[in-house]
Amino acid sequence: MRDIVETLEQKRSQARLGGGQRRIDAQHKRGKLTARERIEVLFDPDSFEEWDMFVEHRCIDFGMEETQVPGDGVVTGYGTVNGRPVFVFSQDFTVFGGSLSEAHAEKISKIMDAAVKIGAPVVGLNDSGGARIQEGVASLAGYADVFARNVDASGVIPQISVIMGPCAGGAVYSPALTDFIFMVKEEAHMFVTGPEVVKTVTHEEIDHEGLGGASIHTAKSGVADLAFENDVEAMLYVRRLINFLPSSNREAPPIRPNFDPIDRIEPSLDTLVPENSNLPYDMKELIYKVVDEGMFFELKPDFAGNLLTGFGRINGQTVGIVANQPMVLAGCLDIDASIKGARFIRFCDCFNIPIVTFVDVPGFLPGVNQEHNGIIRHGAKLLFAYTEASVPKVTLITRKAYGGAYDVMGSKHMRADINFAWPTAEIAVMGPKGAVEIIFRSELGDKQKIGEREASYRAKFANPFAAGRRGFIDDVINPHSTRRRICKALTMLRNKQVELPKRKHPNPPL
């Protein structure tokens, strides 16, 4: 028996070494953790249970049968994050460059199947050279098997991808199918075709970072949500994100004890909105002062900054926050903001997370580029997401809510449950100046008369009371009482139920 135990320990030690100490040292030299070290940072101490440590590839071509490494380039299993179960696969770049084989894909598919069955999030730590060329179509089939499971798990369990090294070709589509993508700066790259292929086909010269680095995908393409300086920071932020999320769509979001009174008054909010309606202010200040203990987990902060999205807690309950940002493009909605908001709202609706919306929107961004690139279709995505969402929805209009953008941003007409407005709210088809110039075009030469018309329009329409008279606004509230009113509204809505029409699935304007 002792010999058997010793043999087992030897095999375990061999598996833990991955591609060997030399390759581990090379990984460390680049400032990267190994696959197992990343898992140690992600999970609670001593909670990780590894599966399929002894799995090996089955390829006998190109001399592959002579090189067998236990685990076959990916570490899989489950553990806990703050006591809650989470499944993980962590690709090991020290073994065949982390390339995906048939056996490698089977390991990933196995933990994804288990996660769906149990109802637990999946975290994928991607660090791979792509499909294992020696296995040909078998490796491609393995990727497709993983993609299918990403689709089946969508809206059932949270899926989080962390890009910690190369991720190219077909490998990018598994992360793209997940709910959140984090990247590590400088080391992580994502692209369908690499710089060499781009140069050959289009004659464009660009390096890996410029084509698909973290800065590109967090600020320009919007593919990734956040970028981090190193592996440790990325893992710690994954832990933070998981703390906001339910384990599956069968659960309500977690409620965390907090010491922030629900009736906390914030007098500084009374002067947040400038008297001059053309001056900007920082909507993040409102968010920080409303959520519990000023904790806001912002997503995509560098992409479409005119719309803020992220998670916070109100009275201990996770909420998804969507807010126009007057500091960027005056808070206008454009193509990128519409896509960003729609995807976030749909995630919240999938996982029973209430949506709180803060509105200060002068309209959709005008321009030839916006129209030619489909602002109509992309703007409709945001409208569709708000209307379809059946979770509790609370909306607060702080200042401008003009035109179609008023409708889209969580209005009563988009089936929001509770709609508040501050006394500074201006709810109208358009701003007073533009409206008067259209209605009284013939009087434009008389500045005094136009000024009087503008003041009259402002008094009659550019305020929250016209909408309040029709029941489109449930109450006009004092800014300093915002947290208290939203807390009470969400508490009242906690058991909300909605009957949806029977259908296979909707057909949003994708």
C-alpha positions in Angstrom: 0.0 0.0 0.0 2.9 2.3 0.8 4.3 1.8 -2.7 0.9 2.7 -4.2 0.7 5.9 -2.2 4.2 6.9 -3.1 3.5 6.3 -6.8 0.4 8.4 -6.5 2.3 11.3 -4.9 5.0 11.0 -7.6 2.3 11.3 -10.3 0.7 14.3 -8.5 4.1 16.0 -8.2 4.8 15.4 -11.9 1.4 16.9 -12.8 1.9 19.9 -10.6 5.1 20.7 -12.4 3.3 21.1 -15.7 5.8 21.7 -18.5 8.7 21.6 -16.0 10.6 24.0 -13.8 12.4 25.6 -16.7 9.1 26.7 -18.3 7.7 27.7 -14.9 10.8 29.9 -14.4 10.2 31.5 -17.8 6.6 32.2 -16.9 7.7 33.9 -13.6 10.4 35.9 -15.5 7.7 37.5 -17.6 5.8 38.5 -14.4 3.1 35.8 -14.9 1.8 33.3 -12.4 1.4 29.7 -13.3 -2.0 28.1 -13.9 -2.1 26.7 -10.4 -0.8 29.9 -8.7 -3.6 31.8 -10.3 -6.1 29.4 -8.9 -4.6 29.8 -5.4 -5.1 33.5 -5.6 -8.6 33.2 -6.9 -10.0 30.7 -4.4 -10.4 30.7 -0.6 -7.3 29.0 1.0 -7.2 25.2 0.7 -10.7 25.1 -1.0 -9.6 24.1 -4.5 -10.5 20.5 -5.6 -8.8 19.5 -8.8 -10.4 17.2 -11.4 -8.7 15.2 -14.2 -5.1 15.8 -13.0 -4.0 12.7 -14.9 -5.7 13.2 -18.2 -3.3 13.0 -21.2 -3.7 13.7 -24.9 -4.4 10.8 -27.3 -2.5 12.2 -30.3 -0.1 9.8 -32.0 0.9 12.0 -35.0 4.0 14.1 -35.4 5.8 12.2 -32.6 3.3 13.5 -30.0 3.0 10.0 -28.4 6.5 10.6 -27.1 5.5 13.6 -25.1 2.8 13.0 -22.5 2.2 15.6 -19.7 -0.4 14.8 -17.1 -3.3 17.4 -17.2 -2.6 18.2 -20.8 -2.2 21.9 -20.5 -5.2 22.9 -18.4 -6.0 22.7 -14.7 -9.7 22.2 -13.9 -11.9 21.8 -10.8 -13.8 23.8 -8.2 -13.4 25.7 -5.0 -15.0 28.5 -3.1 -14.9 32.3 -3.3 -16.0 33.7 0.1 -17.5 30.4 0.8 -19.6 30.1 -2.4 -18.8 27.3 -5.0 -17.1 28.4 -8.2 -15.8 26.2 -11.1 -12.6 27.1 -12.9 -10.3 26.1 -15.8 -6.9 27.5 -15.9 -4.8 27.0 -19.1 -1.2 26.1 -18.5 1.1 27.9 -20.9 4.1 25.7 -19.8 2.5 22.7 -21.4 2.4 22.8 -25.2 1.9 26.6 -24.9 -1.5 26.0 -23.3 -2.8 24.8 -26.7 -6.2 23.1 -26.8 -6.4 19.5 -27.6 -9.4 17.1 -27.7 -8.6 16.0 -24.1 -8.0 19.6 -23.0 -11.5 20.6 -24.3 -13.1 17.6 -22.7 -11.8 18.7 -19.3 -13.2 22.2 -19.8 -16.5 20.8 -21.0 -16.8 18.5 -18.0 -16.5 21.3 -15.4 -18.9 23.5 -17.4 -21.5 20.7 -17.4 -21.1 20.3 -13.7 -21.4 24.1 -13.1 -24.7 24.3 -15.0 -26.0 21.2 -13.1 -25.1 22.5 -9.7 -25.7 26.2 -10.4 -22.3 27.8 -9.9 -20.3 30.4 -11.8 -17.5 29.4 -14.2 -14.2 31.3 -14.4 -12.0 30.7 -17.4 -8.3 31.7 -17.1 -7.1 31.9 -20.7 -3.4 31.6 -21.6 -3.2 29.6 -24.7 -1.5 29.4 -28.1 -4.8 28.3 -29.6 -5.8 25.0 -31.2 -3.1 22.2 -31.1 -2.1 21.9 -34.7 -0.9 18.3 -34.3 -4.5 17.2 -33.6 -6.0 18.9 -36.6 -9.8 18.9 -36.7 -10.1 17.1 -33.3 -8.9 20.3 -31.6 -11.3 22.4 -33.7 -14.1 20.1 -32.6 -13.0 20.6 -29.0 -13.4 24.4 -29.3 -16.8 23.9 -30.8 -17.8 21.7 -27.9 -16.8 24.5 -25.5 -18.6 27.1 -27.5 -21.8 25.1 -27.4 -21.5 24.9 -23.6 -20.9 28.6 -23.3 -24.2 29.1 -25.2 -26.1 26.6 -23.1 -24.8 28.2 -19.9 -25.7 31.7 -21.0 -28.2 33.3 -18.7 -28.1 30.2 -16.5 -24.8 30.7 -14.6 -22.4 33.7 -14.6 -19.4 33.1 -16.9 -16.3 35.2 -16.4 -13.2 35.1 -18.7 -9.8 36.4 -17.8 -7.3 36.8 -20.7 -3.9 36.4 -19.1 -1.8 35.6 -22.2 -2.4 35.1 -26.0 -5.9 34.3 -27.2 -6.2 34.1 -30.9 -8.2 32.6 -33.7 -11.2 30.5 -32.7 -10.0 30.7 -29.1 -11.4 34.2 -28.8 -15.0 33.1 -29.3 -15.4 31.3 -26.0 -14.6 34.4 -24.0 -16.8 36.5 -26.3 -19.7 34.2 -25.4 -19.2 34.8 -21.7 -20.6 37.6 -19.5 -17.5 39.4 -18.5 -14.0 39.6 -19.9 -11.0 40.9 -17.9 -7.5 41.3 -19.4 -4.0 41.6 -18.0 -2.1 44.6 -19.5 0.8 43.9 -21.9 0.6 40.1 -21.5 -2.9 39.6 -22.8 -3.9 39.8 -26.5 -7.1 38.9 -28.3 -7.6 38.9 -32.1 -9.2 36.6 -34.7 -6.2 37.0 -37.0 -2.7 38.0 -35.9 -0.5 40.8 -37.1 1.3 38.6 -39.6 -1.9 37.5 -41.3 -3.2 41.1 -41.3 0.0 42.3 -42.9 -0.2 39.6 -45.6 -3.9 40.2 -46.4 -4.4 43.9 -46.0 -0.8 45.2 -46.0 -1.4 46.9 -42.6 1.5 46.8 -40.2 0.7 46.6 -36.5 2.0 44.8 -33.4 0.2 42.5 -31.1 -0.6 45.2 -28.5 -1.9 47.6 -31.1 -4.1 45.0 -32.7 -5.6 43.3 -29.7 -4.0 44.5 -26.5 -5.9 45.3 -23.3 -6.0 49.0 -24.0 -7.6 48.4 -27.4 -10.3 46.1 -26.1 -11.2 48.1 -23.0 -11.3 51.5 -24.7 -11.9 51.1 -28.4 -13.6 47.8 -29.3 -15.5 47.3 -26.0 -14.7 43.6 -26.1 -13.2 43.6 -22.6 -14.6 45.1 -19.4 -11.5 45.8 -17.3 -7.8 45.6 -17.6 -5.3 45.0 -14.8 -1.6 45.5 -14.1 -0.9 41.9 -13.2 -2.3 38.4 -12.6 -2.8 39.0 -8.9 -4.9 42.2 -9.3 -7.0 40.5 -11.9 -7.8 37.5 -9.6 -8.7 39.8 -6.7 -11.1 41.7 -8.9 -12.7 38.5 -10.1 -13.4 37.7 -6.4 -15.0 41.1 -6.0 -17.2 40.7 -9.0 -18.4 37.2 -7.9 -19.4 38.8 -4.6 -22.0 40.8 -6.4 -23.5 38.0 -8.4 -25.9 35.2 -7.7 -24.5 31.7 -8.3 -27.2 31.0 -11.0 -30.5 32.3 -12.4 -32.3 30.1 -9.8 -31.1 32.4 -7.0 -31.6 36.0 -5.9 -28.5 38.2 -5.7 -26.6 37.9 -2.5 -27.5 40.3 0.3 -24.5 41.5 2.4 -24.7 43.1 5.8 -23.7 46.7 5.8 -23.5 49.6 8.2 -24.9 52.3 5.9 -28.3 53.5 7.1 -31.0 53.3 4.5 -32.3 56.8 5.6 -29.0 58.5 5.2 -29.4 62.1 4.0 -26.9 63.6 1.6 -27.3 67.4 1.6 -24.5 67.8 -0.9 -26.8 66.3 -3.6 -29.0 69.4 -3.4 -26.3 71.3 -5.2 -25.0 68.6 -7.5 -26.8 69.8 -10.6 -25.5 73.3 -11.7 -28.0 76.1 -12.2 -26.8 76.5 -15.8 -28.3 73.5 -17.5 -25.4 73.5 -20.1 -22.8 72.9 -17.4 -21.6 69.3 -16.8 -21.3 67.5 -13.4 -20.0 64.1 -12.4 -22.8 61.5 -12.2 -20.4 59.2 -10.3 -20.7 61.5 -7.3 -24.5 60.7 -7.2 -23.8 57.0 -7.5 -21.2 56.9 -4.8 -23.5 58.8 -2.4 -26.5 56.6 -3.0 -24.9 53.1 -2.9 -23.9 51.3 0.3 -20.6 52.6 1.7 -19.7 54.3 -1.6 -18.8 51.1 -3.2 -19.4 51.0 -7.0 -17.9 48.3 -9.2 -17.8 50.0 -12.6 -17.6 48.0 -15.8 -16.2 49.2 -19.1 -15.1 52.5 -17.6 -12.9 53.4 -20.6 -15.5 52.5 -23.3 -18.5 54.7 -24.1 -17.9 56.9 -21.0 -21.1 58.8 -21.7 -23.0 55.9 -20.1 -21.9 54.4 -16.8 -22.6 50.8 -15.9 -21.7 48.7 -12.9 -22.8 47.0 -9.7 -23.4 48.4 -6.3 -25.4 47.5 -3.2 -28.4 49.4 -1.9 -29.6 48.2 1.6 -27.3 45.2 1.2 -28.8 44.1 -2.1 -26.9 43.9 -5.3 -28.2 46.3 -8.0 -27.1 47.1 -11.5 -26.6 50.8 -12.1 -27.0 52.5 -15.5 -26.4 56.2 -15.7 -25.8 59.0 -18.2 -22.5 60.8 -17.7 -22.8 64.6 -18.4 -19.0 64.8 -18.3 -18.7 62.9 -21.6 -20.6 64.0 -24.7 -23.1 65.8 -22.4 -24.5 62.3 -21.6 -25.8 61.7 -25.1 -26.6 58.2 -26.2 -24.5 56.9 -29.1 -23.9 53.6 -30.7 -21.3 52.4 -28.2 -23.3 53.5 -25.2 -26.4 51.8 -26.5 -24.6 48.5 -27.0 -22.8 48.8 -23.6 -26.1 49.5 -21.7 -28.2 46.9 -23.5 -25.8 44.1 -22.8 -25.4 45.0 -19.1 -29.2 45.3 -18.6 -29.8 41.9 -20.2 -27.2 40.4 -17.9 -29.0 41.9 -14.8 -32.3 40.6 -16.1 -30.9 37.1 -16.6 -29.7 37.0 -13.0 -32.5 38.7 -11.1 -30.5 41.9 -10.4 -32.6 45.0 -10.0 -31.8 47.9 -12.2 -31.4 51.5 -11.0 -31.1 54.2 -13.7 -29.9 57.7 -13.3 -31.0 59.9 -16.2 -29.5 63.1 -17.6 -29.7 62.7 -21.4 -30.2 65.4 -24.0 -30.9 62.9 -26.7 -29.1 60.6 -29.2 -25.8 61.8 -30.6 -26.4 63.4 -34.0 -24.0 62.9 -36.9 -23.5 61.2 -40.3 -21.2 58.6 -38.8 -23.7 57.6 -36.2 -26.5 57.3 -38.7 -24.5 55.4 -41.3 -23.2 53.0 -38.7 -26.7 52.1 -37.5 -27.7 54.3 -34.5 -31.3 53.3 -35.2 -30.6 49.6 -34.8 -28.1 49.9 -32.0 -30.3 52.4 -30.1 -33.1 50.0 -30.4 -31.1 47.4 -28.5 -31.1 49.6 -25.4 -34.8 50.2 -25.8 -35.4 46.5 -26.2 -33.3 45.6 -23.2 -35.1 48.0 -20.9 -38.6 46.9 -22.0 -37.9 43.2 -21.9 -36.3 43.3 -18.4 -38.7 42.0 -15.8 -36.6 42.6 -12.7 -37.4 45.6 -10.4 -36.6 48.8 -12.3 -36.2 52.2 -10.5 -35.4 55.3 -12.5 -34.4 58.8 -11.3 -34.2 61.8 -13.7 -31.8 64.3 -12.3 -31.9 66.9 -15.1 -32.4 66.5 -18.9 -34.6 63.8 -20.4 -35.3 64.9 -23.9 -36.9 63.2 -26.9 -36.7 59.5 -27.7 -33.8 59.2 -25.2 -36.2 60.0 -22.4 -38.3 57.0 -23.5 -35.3 54.7 -23.8 -33.7 55.4 -20.5 -35.9 53.4 -18.2 -39.0 55.5 -18.6 -42.4 54.5 -17.2 -43.4 53.6 -20.8 -40.6 51.0 -20.9 -42.2 49.4 -17.9 -40.1 50.8 -15.2 -41.7 50.2 -11.8 -40.9 53.4 -9.9 -39.9 56.7 -11.6 -38.6 59.6 -9.6 -37.4 63.0 -10.7 -35.5 65.8 -9.0 -37.0 69.3 -9.1 -34.2 70.2 -11.6 -35.6 67.6 -14.1 -36.4 68.8 -17.6 -38.7 66.3 -19.4 -39.6 67.4 -22.9 -39.4 66.6 -26.6 -36.3 68.9 -26.7 -34.6 71.8 -24.9 -36.5 75.1 -24.6 -34.2 76.9 -27.1 -34.5 74.3 -29.9 -38.2 73.9 -29.3 -38.9 77.7 -29.5 -36.8 78.1 -32.6 -39.0 75.5 -34.4 -42.4 76.5 -33.0 -41.9 80.2 -33.4 -39.6 80.3 -36.4 -41.3 83.4 -37.8 -40.3 85.4 -34.6 -36.6 84.6 -34.6 -35.7 88.1 -35.5 -37.2 89.5 -32.3 -34.8 88.4 -29.5 -36.9 89.8 -26.7 -40.0 87.9 -27.9 -38.0 84.7 -28.4 -36.6 85.0 -24.9 -40.1 85.3 -23.5 -41.2 82.3 -25.5 -38.3 80.3 -24.2 -39.0 81.2 -20.6 -42.7 80.3 -21.1 -41.8 76.9 -22.7 -39.3 76.2 -19.8 -42.0 77.0 -17.2 -44.6 74.9 -19.0 -42.7 71.9 -20.3 -39.0 71.8 -19.1 -39.8 70.6 -15.6 -40.9 67.3 -14.0 -44.5 68.4 -13.3 -46.0 68.0 -16.7 -44.9 64.4 -16.7 -46.0 64.1 -13.0 -49.6 65.2 -13.9 -49.9 62.3 -16.3 -48.4 59.8 -13.9 -45.2 59.2 -15.9 -43.3 60.3 -12.8 -44.4 58.8 -9.5 -42.9 61.5 -7.3 -40.7 64.6 -7.5 -38.2 64.1 -4.6 -35.6 66.2 -2.8 -32.1 65.2 -4.0 -30.8 64.8 -0.4 -33.4 62.0 0.2 -32.5 60.0 -3.0 -30.9 57.1 -1.1 -33.8 56.7 1.3 -36.4 56.7 -1.5 -34.6 54.3 -3.7 -34.0 51.9 -0.7 -37.7 51.9 0.1 -38.7 51.4 -3.6 -36.4 48.4 -4.0 -37.6 46.9 -0.7 -41.2 47.2 -1.9 -40.4 45.6 -5.3 -38.4 42.7 -3.8 -41.2 40.1 -4.6 -42.2 41.5 -8.0 -43.5 39.0 -10.5 -44.2 39.4 -14.2 -46.1 37.2 -16.6 -44.2 37.2 -19.9 -45.8 36.2 -23.2 -45.2 32.6 -24.3 -42.5 32.4 -27.0 -39.5 30.4 -28.0 -37.3 33.6 -27.6 -37.5 37.2 -28.7 -35.7 38.6 -31.7 -33.8 41.7 -30.6 -32.2 44.1 -33.1 -28.8 42.4 -32.9 
